[in-house]
Amino acid sequence: MDLKEAREEIRRVDEEMAALFVRRMEAVREVAVYKREHGLPIEDREQEARVISGRSALITDPELRPFYVRFLQSAMDVSKLWQRRLMEGLRIAYSGVEGAFAHIAARRIFPTGTPVPFPSFEAAYEAVVNGDCDLAVIPIENSYAGEVGQNIDLMFTGSLHVNGVYDLSVTQNLLGLPGASLEQVHTVLSHPQALAQCAGYIRSRGFAMRSAENTALAAREVARQTDPGLAAIASAETAELYGLRILDHDINESKANTTRFAVFSRSQRAPTEKREGGAFLLLFTVKDEVGALARAISIISAHHFNMRVLRSRPVKTLPWHYYFYAEVEGDDASEDGQRMLDALRGVCTTVRVAGRYTAEHAIQGGESI
């Protein structure tokens, strides 16, 4: 058998395996229904060990057998992820604690999902990479304070895809201990983005500022203290969660304050085709030569694509080198899109489509944190 024949045989086997995979996962669905009805856990290591022991004996070649064991274990891991999806709904990673801005966004984007907290944006992202969660809801920009640079960097360095971008209106409030008054406040605690959104108000009151990992953690910290002079900037919903009093409402400077959240997953969304409002996220680096960036921008324009956003970000591993982040209207998988990407590869050192989304999503009724 030559190389061409071997590859053709692999293709035929893959087609058969795809059909068998669907049959297997339909059976897994029935297992999940039984476990849900009978209150059984998803994971049963003893049963897995029995299955692997019995079925590995089907492989008579001792050299192949350990690889088949790994194949079976991988199939079981995928089955457990599918059971978890069916039994618990989507597991949505976010950074912070209950009441955090991202927690509120995750609940509104995926009302039947299970929000899962993590201590940082990176930890939430990695939870999807390693399969602990199905999706991550992570902020990428605020209309007043600008981009959340560390999360844009995750798009550049990471392996996940952005499959949705959602806008949530932000209303910030000053939260204090029960019985505290606005006149007693001397220090405010919140996420740097929230502090920036309320900078004018903070200056006018002469408050000192302290940073927190997120607004909900700031509120929790205030609730644990006994100092009536310490206040948090967060949402009204967060105030209720932590038993705090709203000392002042709507303190963010811009009343059109909005935060954009990206939904990250391991799988890439299908091309936007001709869906109105379709867009894609393009990340690229250019060659270190005169006019390289101008040529890249010209190529995008020459193929009839409009950039809504173009930003530069430092490459953390190469001092004084930068990558570019662009939000581009249209379909990268179209003929024009493919020609545009091919032309970009001629003038760029790296080109990557980091995500596709339909730019029409707004999360309704949002109070922020």
Secondary structure, DSSP 8 states (H G I E B T S, - for coil): --HHHHHHHHHHHHHHHHHHHHHHHHHHHHHHHHHHHHT--S--HHHHHHHHHHHHTT---TTTHHHHHHHHHHHHHHHHHHHHHHHH--EEEEESSTT-HHHHHHHHH-TTSEEEEESSHHHHHHHHHTTS-SEEEEEEEETTTEE-HHHHHHHHHS--EEEEEEEEE---EEEE-TT--GGG--EEEE-HHHHHHTHHHHHHHT-EEEE-SSHHHHHHHHHH---TTEEEEE-HHHHHHTT-EEEES---S-TT-EEEEEEEESS-----TT-TTEEEEEEEEE-SSTTHHHHHHHHHHHTT--EEEEEEEE-TTSTT-EEEEEEEES-TTSHHHHHHHHHHHHHEEEEEEEEEEETT-EETT----
